[in-house]
Amino acid sequence: MEIVLNHEKYYFTSAPTTDNSHAQWLLLHGFMGSHHDFDRIVPYLNGPILLPDLLGHGKSLTKSSYERFSIEYQISDLATLIKQKMAPPVNLWGYSMGGRLALGLALKHPELIKHLVLESSTAGLMTLTERLKRRRHDQRLAQVLLQDGLPAFVSFWSELALFSSQKRLPQKQRKFIQQQRLEQDSVCLANSLLGMGTGKMPNYWPQLKKLKLPVTLLAGELDPKYTKITAQMQKLLPQGQRYLIHAAGHNVHLEQPRTVAEIVELEGI
């Protein structure tokens, strides 16, 4: 299915359900992913589920410049999606890049969100110096992507320490991840890095204490960077619950879907 949100065409799909007694879910994938990121966790969730391909990913392709990829624009897009296609308040789940977007959406439009799940995500970089340094880093990545081509960039990306635990996954799953990355559009990915990389994300840390809705933080024990970040976030969130997942790295729901499903059930989401 397709929908136009603030003049941009988004592709999204919905997961069939026989249970309409629970709030709807909106699931936001990570960089170089698509709605298929959540294929392994969807069967465990209660209630209707909406899964968009975020701007520039999957089938949500655009010729717009990198400015259109900003988190502020995409927050507006998703708020429109919730109002037009869903019954708020909804349960919102964001993974990695999708988690940064989900947090921004919850802070901007808390009335639209019932429960927020942030998986391997951050509240941004705290200082301007850190943000400028990260922007330069993302600019270099975008340049490499456009100059060397998508296959070379995918090979580089797959070898990041962040994803080392995924080498333990069955071959079928590793092949799925690789193929999904190779099917992306290199120009759109470069614009995503330039417009919505971590360096362009606002510093949301001071706002966490104002977020009154329930927040579930997920991190893999094999992902030291985000185990630390989520621990810091929990201290500031009024209703934050944090879970450290055994034998999982950055992509927790892919590597340990049943454990994550048990947490969702425990939280009563």
C-alpha positions in Angstrom: 0.0 0.0 0.0 1.1 3.6 -0.6 0.1 6.8 1.1 1.2 10.4 0.4 2.4 12.1 3.6 3.3 15.8 3.3 3.9 15.4 -0.4 6.2 12.3 0.0 5.0 8.8 -1.1 5.5 6.2 1.6 5.0 2.4 1.2 3.6 0.5 4.1 2.1 -2.8 4.9 -0.1 -4.1 7.7 0.0 -7.4 9.6 -3.2 -9.4 9.8 -4.7 -9.8 13.2 -7.8 -11.4 14.8 -7.3 -9.3 18.0 -8.5 -5.8 17.9 -8.8 -5.4 21.7 -5.2 -4.0 22.0 -3.8 -0.7 20.8 -2.4 -0.6 17.3 1.4 -0.9 16.7 3.6 1.3 14.5 7.0 -0.3 13.9 10.0 1.7 12.6 13.0 -0.1 11.2 16.7 0.8 11.2 19.1 2.2 8.6 19.4 0.1 5.4 16.3 -1.9 6.5 12.6 -2.0 5.6 9.3 -3.2 7.1 10.7 -6.7 6.8 13.0 -6.0 9.7 10.2 -7.0 12.0 9.1 -10.2 10.3 10.3 -12.3 13.3 8.6 -10.3 16.0 5.3 -9.5 14.4 3.7 -12.9 15.1 4.1 -12.2 18.9 2.4 -8.8 19.0 -1.2 -8.3 20.0 -3.4 -5.9 18.0 -3.2 -4.4 14.5 0.2 -3.6 13.2 1.4 -0.9 10.6 4.8 -1.3 9.2 6.1 1.6 6.9 9.3 1.7 4.9 10.8 4.8 6.2 11.7 7.6 3.8 14.4 6.5 1.3 14.3 2.9 2.4 12.6 -0.2 0.9 9.9 1.0 -1.5 9.6 4.5 0.0 11.9 6.0 -2.5 12.2 9.7 -3.2 14.1 12.2 -5.4 14.0 14.8 -2.7 17.3 16.3 -1.4 18.8 15.3 1.9 17.0 18.2 3.7 13.7 16.4 3.3 15.1 13.5 5.3 15.5 15.5 8.5 14.0 14.1 11.7 11.7 17.0 12.0 10.1 16.3 8.6 9.8 12.6 9.2 8.2 13.2 12.6 5.6 15.3 10.8 5.1 12.5 8.2 4.5 9.8 10.9 2.2 12.0 12.9 0.1 12.4 9.8 0.2 8.7 9.2 -1.0 7.9 12.7 -3.8 10.5 12.4 -4.9 9.3 9.0 -4.5 5.6 9.1 -4.5 4.6 12.8 -6.5 5.0 16.0 -4.3 6.8 18.5 -2.9 6.5 21.0 -0.7 3.7 19.5 2.2 1.5 20.6 5.3 2.8 18.9 8.4 0.6 18.5 11.6 2.0 17.0 14.8 0.1 16.3 18.2 2.0 16.0 17.6 4.8 13.4 13.8 4.1 13.8 14.2 4.4 17.6 15.7 7.9 17.2 12.7 8.8 15.1 10.3 7.2 17.5 11.7 9.1 20.4 11.4 12.4 18.5 7.8 11.6 17.6 6.9 10.7 21.2 8.4 13.9 22.5 6.7 16.1 19.9 3.3 14.3 19.9 2.9 12.4 23.2 -0.8 12.4 22.8 -0.5 10.0 19.9 1.6 7.4 21.8 0.4 4.9 24.4 3.6 3.0 25.0 7.1 3.5 23.5 9.6 0.8 22.8 13.1 1.9 22.0 15.5 -0.8 20.8 19.2 -0.1 20.6 18.5 3.6 20.4 19.8 6.9 21.7 18.6 10.3 22.8 21.3 11.9 20.6 24.7 13.5 21.1 24.9 15.9 24.0 27.4 18.5 22.7 27.6 20.5 19.6 31.2 19.3 19.1 30.1 15.7 19.2 27.3 16.4 16.7 29.6 18.3 14.3 32.1 15.4 14.4 29.4 12.9 13.7 28.1 14.9 10.8 31.5 14.9 9.2 31.6 11.2 9.7 28.2 10.7 8.1 29.3 12.9 5.2 32.3 10.7 4.6 30.1 7.6 4.7 27.7 9.1 2.2 30.6 10.0 -0.1 31.9 6.4 0.1 28.5 5.0 -0.6 28.1 7.2 -3.8 31.7 6.7 -5.0 32.3 3.0 -4.3 28.7 1.8 -4.9 26.2 0.0 -2.8 27.7 -3.6 -2.8 31.1 -2.2 -1.5 29.3 -0.2 1.1 27.1 -3.1 2.2 30.3 -5.2 2.7 31.8 -2.5 4.8 28.6 -2.0 6.8 28.2 -5.7 7.5 31.7 -5.9 9.1 31.0 -3.1 11.6 31.6 -4.3 15.2 28.0 -3.3 15.9 26.8 -6.2 13.9 29.4 -8.8 14.8 26.9 -10.9 16.8 24.8 -11.4 13.7 27.5 -13.8 12.3 26.0 -16.3 14.8 22.7 -16.2 13.1 21.6 -19.1 10.7 22.7 -18.7 7.2 19.2 -18.1 5.9 18.8 -15.0 8.2 22.2 -13.6 7.3 21.4 -14.0 3.6 18.1 -12.1 4.2 19.9 -9.2 6.0 22.5 -9.0 3.2 19.9 -9.1 0.4 17.7 -6.4 2.0 20.7 -4.1 2.2 21.7 -4.8 -1.4 18.2 -3.9 -2.6 18.3 -0.3 -1.2 18.8 2.8 -3.3 22.3 4.3 -2.8 21.3 7.9 -3.4 18.4 7.7 -0.9 20.7 6.0 1.7 23.3 8.8 1.2 20.6 11.4 1.7 19.4 9.6 4.8 22.9 9.7 6.3 23.1 13.4 5.5 19.6 14.4 6.6 19.0 12.1 9.5 22.3 10.8 10.7 22.9 10.9 14.5 24.9 14.1 14.0 21.8 15.8 12.6 19.5 14.5 15.4 18.6 17.1 18.1 19.9 16.5 21.7 16.9 14.9 23.3 18.5 14.2 26.6 17.2 17.2 28.5 13.6 16.3 27.4 13.6 12.7 28.6 12.4 13.7 32.1 9.3 15.3 30.5 8.3 12.1 28.7 5.5 10.8 31.0 4.4 7.8 29.0 5.7 4.3 29.6 9.0 3.6 27.8 10.6 0.1 27.4 14.3 0.2 26.6 15.9 -2.8 24.9 19.6 -3.5 24.5 21.7 -6.6 23.7 24.4 -7.6 26.2 26.8 -8.0 23.3 26.3 -4.4 22.3 28.3 -2.4 24.9 27.7 1.0 23.4 23.9 0.8 23.7 23.9 -1.1 27.0 25.5 2.0 28.4 23.3 4.5 26.6 20.1 2.8 27.6 21.2 2.6 31.2 21.7 6.4 31.1 18.3 7.0 29.5 16.5 4.9 32.0 17.7 7.1 34.9 16.0 10.1 33.2 12.8 8.6 32.1 9.9 8.9 34.6 8.4 5.6 33.4 11.4 3.9 31.9 12.0 0.1 32.1 15.2 -1.3 30.7 15.9 -4.9 29.7 19.4 -6.3 28.8 18.9 -9.2 26.4 21.2 -12.2 26.8 23.1 -13.5 23.7 22.0 -10.5 21.6 23.8 -7.7 19.9 22.4 -4.5 18.2 19.4 -6.0 16.5 17.8 -7.6 19.5 14.4 -8.5 18.0 16.0 -10.3 15.1 18.5 -12.2 17.2 16.3 -13.1 20.2 12.7 -12.6 19.1 11.1 -15.0 21.7 12.9 -13.2 24.6 11.8 -9.9 23.4 8.2 -11.2 23.0 8.3 -12.3 26.6 9.3 -8.8 27.6 6.4 -7.3 25.6 4.0 -9.7 27.3 5.5 -8.9 30.8 5.1 -5.2 30.1 1.5 -5.8 29.2 1.8 -4.0 25.9 
